[in-house]
Amino acid sequence: MAKDEIVWGILGTAKINDKVVLPMHSAPKCRVKGIASRSQAKAQEAANKYGLTVAYGSYEALLEDPEIDAVYISLPNHIHVEWTIKAVEAGKHVLCEKPIGLDAQQVEQLIAARDKSGRYIQEAFMVRTHPQWLKVRTLIDEGAIGELRAVTGGFTYNNTNPDNIRNQSELGGGGLLDIGCYPITTSRSIIGREPKRVVALMEQDPVFRVDRLGSVLMDFGGVQASFFYSTQTHPYQRMQFHGTEGRIEVEIPFNAPNDKPARLLVSESTSAGVGSDRWLEIQVCDQYGVAAATFAEAVLSGSPQAIPLEDARANMRVIDAVFRSARSGAWEGIQGS
């Protein structure tokens, strides 16, 4: 008898769960059964917080539960690969927080594990399935701004807490893996191809030894995409797509609201004020719920994933090149592409 829902388990009690668990539980064809921690007390506290029925006192206990179909992994970056592999070896599908690995070689390990197990593995870039980003792609494909020539963007926050995992190099912290990856994945998705080369400037925090400020230029051959990111400046996020006849501005590109419509500005205005602007509103949704439902539908139907691991590998190849460029001070090609 065919299943009509995916039963989820949450691996880890990270703060991101505050955004993910309830939307996932209420998403179509999804139900969250329980949450796991290395501590039974901590797992129970989290289960109570989210109204879940089961608290697992170890990650292994969750993976041994035969009712669990899929796991959402919210563990620290440096153990994403380890527990993703353990999960698929236990017969579970995996939706893992980004970055799914620390470099492209680690994603290769996951591709091998996926192919061996027959389970789905996906990086949880929730923005990629949000309707506002699907609309951006449609508008550009339809010629709303003419020929796309340039992409600009930025993503920043201010976090100097030494106890935060984003500021701990040994846990895979740093700005590029945490937020710089978003302008990369959205630029690649909208442009529809891979960059040929990148050049980057990066600043390290002298105490935390993680990257806290970076500027990146990606050469897509006919389209230039640039962005900056920072973990120690005033919070900001914006993405703009510039064409020969106009531009599209994504007002809140990465932390889209779940309580009001997302908005896109389609502009033909010039510096002299000639032209027209129009705001497009996108129906209210929760991007975490949309991502979970999209993943569940693929699993239940056996259809292709919205974001296959090959896409995650391509994104990580760009990230790897950005790190190399920051060290070399030169343009770096995208290895393996």
C-alpha positions in Angstrom: 0.0 0.0 0.0 1.4 3.4 -1.0 2.2 5.9 1.7 0.4 9.2 1.7 2.7 11.1 4.1 6.3 11.4 5.1 7.0 10.9 8.8 9.9 13.2 9.8 12.4 13.1 12.6 14.6 16.0 13.6 18.3 15.3 14.2 19.6 18.0 16.5 18.1 20.8 18.6 19.6 23.9 16.9 17.9 27.2 17.0 17.0 26.9 13.3 14.4 24.4 14.4 12.3 27.3 15.7 11.8 28.2 12.0 11.6 24.7 10.5 9.8 22.2 12.8 6.2 23.7 13.0 6.0 24.6 9.3 7.3 21.1 8.4 4.8 19.5 10.7 1.9 21.4 9.1 3.1 21.0 5.5 1.1 18.9 3.1 2.0 15.2 3.3 4.3 15.7 6.2 4.2 14.8 9.9 7.0 15.4 12.4 7.1 12.6 15.0 10.0 13.4 17.2 13.4 15.1 17.8 16.7 13.7 18.9 19.6 15.0 21.0 22.6 13.5 22.7 20.8 14.3 26.0 17.4 12.8 26.8 16.5 15.9 28.9 17.4 18.3 26.1 15.4 16.2 23.6 12.4 16.2 25.9 12.6 19.9 26.3 12.6 20.4 22.5 9.8 17.9 22.0 7.7 19.8 24.6 8.5 23.1 22.9 7.3 21.9 19.5 4.5 19.6 20.6 6.1 16.5 19.4 5.2 13.0 20.7 8.7 11.5 20.9 12.0 12.6 22.4 15.0 10.5 21.4 17.9 10.5 23.8 20.4 9.8 21.0 20.7 10.4 17.3 21.0 6.6 16.8 17.7 6.0 18.6 15.9 8.2 16.0 17.6 6.5 13.1 16.5 3.1 14.5 12.8 4.1 14.6 11.2 2.2 11.7 8.3 4.7 11.5 10.7 7.6 10.5 10.8 8.0 6.8 13.0 11.1 6.6 15.2 13.2 8.8 15.9 16.9 8.9 19.5 17.5 10.1 20.2 20.7 12.0 23.5 19.7 13.5 26.7 21.8 13.3 28.2 22.1 9.8 31.2 19.8 10.4 29.1 16.7 11.1 26.5 17.1 8.4 28.2 14.6 6.1 28.7 12.0 8.9 25.1 12.0 10.0 23.7 12.2 6.5 25.5 9.1 5.6 24.5 7.3 8.8 20.8 8.3 8.1 20.7 7.0 4.5 22.5 3.8 5.7 19.6 3.4 8.2 17.1 3.7 5.3 16.1 7.3 5.9 15.8 10.1 3.3 17.6 13.3 4.3 17.0 17.0 4.2 20.1 18.6 5.6 20.8 22.2 6.6 23.2 24.1 4.4 26.1 23.8 3.9 25.5 20.1 3.4 29.3 19.7 3.4 32.4 21.8 3.9 33.7 21.3 0.4 32.8 19.7 -2.9 34.7 16.5 -2.1 32.4 15.9 0.9 29.4 16.3 -1.4 30.9 13.6 -3.6 30.8 11.3 -0.6 27.1 12.0 -0.3 26.4 11.4 -3.9 28.0 8.0 -3.5 26.0 7.3 -0.4 22.8 8.3 -2.2 23.5 6.1 -5.1 24.3 3.2 -2.9 21.3 3.5 -0.6 18.7 4.6 -3.0 17.6 7.3 -0.6 17.0 11.0 -1.3 19.5 13.5 0.0 18.9 17.2 -0.4 20.5 20.4 0.9 18.0 22.6 2.7 18.3 25.7 0.6 14.7 26.7 1.3 14.9 29.8 -0.8 15.3 27.7 -4.0 11.7 26.5 -3.8 10.1 29.7 -2.5 7.5 31.0 -5.1 9.2 34.5 -5.2 12.4 32.9 -6.6 10.4 30.8 -9.1 8.7 34.0 -10.2 12.0 35.8 -10.7 13.2 33.0 -13.0 9.9 33.1 -14.9 10.0 36.9 -15.3 13.6 36.8 -16.7 12.8 33.9 -19.0 9.9 35.9 -20.3 12.1 38.9 -21.1 10.6 41.2 -18.4 14.0 43.1 -18.1 15.4 42.3 -21.5 18.7 40.5 -21.6 20.1 39.7 -18.1 23.6 41.3 -17.8 24.4 41.7 -14.1 23.5 40.5 -10.7 24.2 42.4 -7.5 23.5 41.5 -3.9 24.3 41.5 -0.2 23.6 39.5 2.9 24.8 40.6 6.4 24.1 40.3 10.1 26.0 41.3 13.2 27.0 38.4 15.5 30.1 38.6 17.7 29.1 35.9 20.2 32.1 33.6 20.7 29.8 30.8 21.7 27.8 30.9 18.5 28.8 28.1 16.1 29.1 30.5 13.2 32.1 32.0 15.0 33.8 28.7 15.7 36.2 27.6 12.9 36.5 24.0 14.1 32.7 23.6 13.6 32.7 24.9 10.1 31.8 28.5 11.0 32.3 31.6 9.0 30.3 33.9 6.8 30.7 32.3 3.3 29.4 28.9 4.4 26.6 30.5 6.5 25.3 33.3 4.3 27.6 34.0 1.3 26.3 30.7 -0.1 22.9 32.2 -0.7 23.8 34.8 -3.3 25.8 32.1 -5.0 23.0 29.5 -5.2 20.3 32.1 -6.2 22.6 33.6 -8.9 23.4 30.2 -10.3 19.7 29.2 -10.3 18.4 32.4 -12.0 21.2 32.7 -14.6 20.8 29.0 -15.3 24.4 28.0 -15.7 27.7 27.8 -13.8 30.2 30.6 -13.5 33.5 30.2 -15.4 35.7 31.8 -12.7 35.5 33.9 -9.5 37.6 36.4 -7.7 37.2 37.3 -4.0 38.4 39.5 -1.2 37.9 38.1 2.3 38.6 39.4 5.8 39.2 37.1 8.8 38.2 37.8 12.3 41.6 37.9 14.2 40.1 36.1 17.3 37.5 33.7 15.9 39.7 32.8 12.8 36.6 32.7 10.5 35.8 34.9 7.5 33.6 37.8 8.7 33.5 40.0 5.5 33.8 39.1 1.9 33.2 40.5 -1.6 32.9 38.1 -4.6 32.7 38.6 -8.4 31.5 35.6 -10.5 32.0 35.5 -14.3 29.1 33.6 -15.9 30.2 34.5 -19.5 28.0 37.4 -20.5 26.6 37.9 -17.0 28.5 39.3 -14.1 27.3 38.5 -10.6 28.7 40.3 -7.5 27.8 40.3 -3.9 29.1 41.0 -0.4 28.5 39.3 2.9 29.4 40.0 6.5 28.8 38.5 9.9 29.7 41.7 11.7 27.8 44.6 10.1 24.2 45.9 10.3 21.7 43.3 9.1 20.8 43.6 5.4 19.8 41.5 2.5 18.9 42.3 -1.1 19.3 40.8 -4.6 19.0 42.7 -7.9 19.0 41.4 -11.4 19.9 44.0 -14.1 18.9 43.6 -17.7 19.1 45.7 -20.9 15.5 46.9 -20.4 15.0 47.0 -16.6 15.8 45.3 -13.3 14.2 43.0 -10.7 14.8 43.6 -7.1 14.0 40.9 -4.5 13.1 42.8 -1.4 13.6 40.1 1.2 15.5 37.4 -0.7 16.6 35.0 1.9 14.5 35.3 5.1 11.2 35.8 3.3 8.4 36.6 5.7 5.8 34.0 6.5 3.1 36.4 7.7 2.9 38.8 4.7 3.5 38.7 1.0 7.0 38.7 -0.4 7.5 41.5 -2.9 9.5 41.9 -6.1 10.2 45.2 -7.7 10.1 45.2 -11.5 11.6 48.5 -12.6 12.1 50.3 -15.8 13.1 53.5 -14.1 16.2 55.4 -14.9 18.2 57.8 -12.8 16.2 60.6 -14.3 13.0 59.1 -13.1 11.8 58.1 -16.6 10.0 54.8 -16.8 7.8 52.8 -14.4 8.0 50.7 -11.3 5.7 47.9 -10.3 5.6 45.8 -7.2 4.6 42.2 -7.5 3.3 40.5 -4.4 3.8 36.8 -3.9 1.2 34.9 -2.0 2.0 34.4 1.7 3.7 31.1 2.5 6.3 29.7 4.8 9.4 28.7 2.8 10.4 26.0 5.3 7.0 24.4 4.9 7.2 24.7 1.1 10.6 23.1 1.1 9.5 20.2 3.2 6.3 19.6 1.2 8.3 19.7 -2.1 10.8 17.2 -0.8 8.0 14.9 0.6 6.2 14.9 -2.7 9.3 13.9 -4.6 9.9 11.0 -2.1 6.3 9.8 -2.3 6.0 10.0 -6.0 9.6 8.9 -6.9 10.0 12.1 -9.0 13.2 14.1 -9.3 14.2 16.3 -6.4 13.9 20.1 -6.7 17.6 20.5 -5.8 19.6 17.3 -6.5 22.9 16.7 -4.9 24.6 17.5 -8.2 23.4 21.1 -7.7 24.8 21.1 -4.2 28.1 19.9 -5.5 28.2 22.6 -8.2 27.4 25.3 -5.5 30.2 24.0 -3.3 32.7 24.0 -6.2 32.0 27.8 -6.5 32.5 28.2 -2.7 35.7 26.2 -2.9 36.9 28.6 -5.7 36.0 31.6 -3.6 38.1 30.4 -0.8 41.0 29.7 -3.1 40.7 33.2 -4.7 40.7 34.8 -1.3 44.0 33.0 -0.5 45.7 33.6 -3.9 44.4 37.1 -4.7 43.7 36.0 -8.3 40.9 34.7 -10.5 40.2 31.1 -9.8 38.4 28.6 -12.2 35.7 26.3 -11.0 37.3 22.9 -10.6 35.4 19.9 -11.9 32.8 21.9 -13.9 
